[in-house]
Amino acid sequence: MKTKKLSELAKTVRSKNAGTDKITFDIIFREKEEYEKVKSSKVISRETVGKILNISQDRISDFVKYDPAFAIKFTIKRLKPSGSAGDGDIFGAQQYAPFLDIDVPV
């Protein structure tokens, strides 16, 4: 089966703060075709997010496939508030990397 990396299909893969206690992720596509391929492949789901980030499902507060914007968006609860002692990513901007190399069947 032929595959492409998620980073080849998506125009944007990012993470960022969603308040002091959450990090939100955006995977946005230029074209509906790429979005639909990823959506139908189920390589990005609530379950796969938990596995990829090695977190329990109860830390995923939101998971949305937003068709009008060709976007998959999800939010996770932080273990520590942003900027508190021991927080390794104050802005939440370094959490998206594990998603870049996901293989998507095409």
Number of C-alpha atoms within 10 A of each C-alpha: 5 7 10 13 15 23 18 14 22 20 14 16 20 19 21 19 19 17 13 16 13 20 23 23 22 18 24 20 22 14 13 13 12 19 23 14 15 21 18 11 14 13 18 23 17 16 14 13 21 17 12 12 14 9 14 12 14 10 14 20 14 13 17 13 16 12 12 7 13 19 22 21 18 21 21 24 19 18 10 14 15 21 12 11 8 10 14 12 14 16 17 21 15 13 16 17 14 11 20 17 12 17 17 23 16 13
